[in-house]
Amino acid sequence: MSTMQMMRQILARPLDFFQDIQEPGQLKWSQAFLLILLTYMVRMGSLLMLGYHFETREPYQISYFHEFVWIFIPWITWCLANWSVSTILDGEGKFKEIFVGSAFCLMPYILLSIPLTLLTNIFALSEATIYTSSVTFIFVWVGLLILIKVKVLHDFELGKLVLITFLTLLGMAIIWFIGILLYGLINQFISFFLDLFKEVRFRL
């Protein structure tokens, strides 16, 4: 099955999609990176094409790097945390299936965000509720696909699905905390040696 066919299938028949990708040879690592790149491009396009009445930031305030980080980091930490937790609790999904399947779950966002953003250029500010409701619908759809993915790939019942999802979110929070802590320590470490180098150089 081609990537385009898989994109259509996850939107129309998500249960079949997650069952099909468990067959050997169905998934490619490159598909995940392609979908994340598409998500990033859609995100930037949505920010730049948003209607004047709905803008909350000026173009110069938008950071291309930060926007990529806000997409990539939650996705990769979800994959790592979900794989770790599900492995401990007897989940059946492989890391590649979680990794690529999670990227395919972003399809509603990829497909609908640009058309919705273009509509903001003809919406009045009084119609903001339509826009916010539509954005909420997209994210709920993505969230439901992620839950379906967890259930089908790991073959969990509803109770265990809820537990795994909670533990995955907790795992993500722990990964972020450790990452922020290491980032702060490394910054302090580098600053210390730079200051030490400047002091030695000044005295020489």
N, C-alpha and C positions, 0 to 999 in steps of 0.2 A: 504494500500500500504506500502511495506517495505521501509526501508531507502535506500537500494541499488536501488530499482526501482525508487525512487524519485530522486536519484542522476543521473540516466540515463535519466529520463524524463526532468529534467531542462536543460540538454544539448541538447536534441533532440527537445523538444516541450515546451519551457519556458512559452509561453502564457497559455497552458493547465495546466502546473504545478502550476502557481500562482493562477489560478482559482480553481484548485482542493484543494489546501491547505486551502482555506477559508471554506471548509466543516468541521463541528465539528469532533474532534477526529483524524484529519489527522496529526497534528504536535505534537511533544514532545520536551520539553525544552532540554532534553539530546541530541537531534540531533544537536542542535546548538553548544553545548560544544564539542561534538565529532568532528564536522567539523572544529572548531577552533583548536582543538588539532591536527587534521590531517594537517591543514594548517601550523601550527608551525613545525611539524615534517618534512613536505616537505621543508619548508624554511631552516631548519637546514641542512637537507640532501643535498639540492641544494648548500648551502654555502660550505659544506665540500667536496662535490664531483665535484666541479667546476674545469674545466680544468686549467692546470698550466698557460697557456697564458692569461686566462681571469680573474685570481685572482687579486683582488685589496686589499685584506687583508690577513695577515697571520692567521693561525688557532688560535693562542693565542690572537689575537685581536678581535675575535668573542665572544660576550657576549650572553650567552643563555638567560639570563634574559631580556636584552635590546631587543633582537629579538622578544621575546614573547610580550613585551610591545608595540613594533611597529606594531604588528598584532592585539592585543586585544583592545588597546585603540582607534584606529580609528574605529574599528568595533562597539564597544559598544557605542561610542559617536555618530556615525552615526545613530544607532538604536534609541537612546534617542532623538537626535535632530529631526530626521525624524518623529518620533511619536508625539513629542511636536508640531511641525509646522503643520503637517497634521491634528492633532486634532483641532487646532485652525481654520484651513481653511476647515473644513468639510470633511476631508478624512475618508474613510470607513474602512481602515485597522486597525486591532487590534495590540496591542504591541507584542503579541506572534507571530503573522504572520510576522511582521517586523523583530523581533529578530531572529527567525529561518530562515525565507526566506532570510535574508541578509547573513547568514552563508552558505546557499546552493548556493548563487551567487558566492562563491569562488571555485566552482567545477572545472572550467577550469584551475585554478592555481594548484589545488590539483592533477588533472589528468595529466597535460602536463609538469609541471616544472621539475620533475625528469628525464623523457626521454630527454628533451631538455638539461638539465645539463649534462647528460651522453654523449651527442653528442659533447659537448665542448672539450671532451678529445680526439676527433679525428679531430676536426676542426683546421685549421691553423689560425693564428692571422689575416691573410688577409680575412678570412671568418667571421669576427666578425659582419659584417653587418647582416648576416643571423641570428645570435644569437640575436642581439639587436632588429631586426625586429620581431622575433618570440616572444620575451618577451613583446614587445609593443602590439602585437596581443593578447596575453593572457590577458593583463590588459585592453585592449579595450573591449574584450569579457566580462570580469567581469563587467566592467562599464556599458555595454549595458544591461546585466542581471539585474543590480541594477535599471536602469531606467525603464526597463520593469516591474520589481517588483513594483516600485512606481506607475506606471500608472495603472496596473491591480488591485493591492490591494486597492488603494484609488479611483479608477475609475475617473482619471483626464484626461482632454483633454490635447493636446500638450502644449498649452500656460501655463496652470496651472502646468503641469509637470515641465516645465523649471523654473517657479517661485518657486515651492516647492523645487526643487533640489538646487537652489541658496540659498534659505532661510535655508535649511538644512545644507549646507556647512558653511554658516554664523553662524548658531547655534553651529556647531562643533567648529568653531574658538573661539566663546565666551566661550564655555565650557572649551576648552584648556587654554584660557587666565585666567579664574577664577581658574582652577586647578593649573596652574603654580604660580599664585599669592598666593593662599592658601598654596601651598608647600613652597614658600619662607617665608611667614609669620610664618608658623609653625616651620620651621628651625630656624628662628630668635628667636622665642619664646623659643624653647628648648635650643638654645645656651645661651640665656640670663639667664635662670634658672640654667644651668650647670655652667656658669661663676659665678653666684651669690653663688651657693652651694660651689664651690671651694674657693671663697673669704672668705665665712663664716667659712669654715672648716680650712682655713689657719690661720685665726685670732684666732680661738679657740685653 
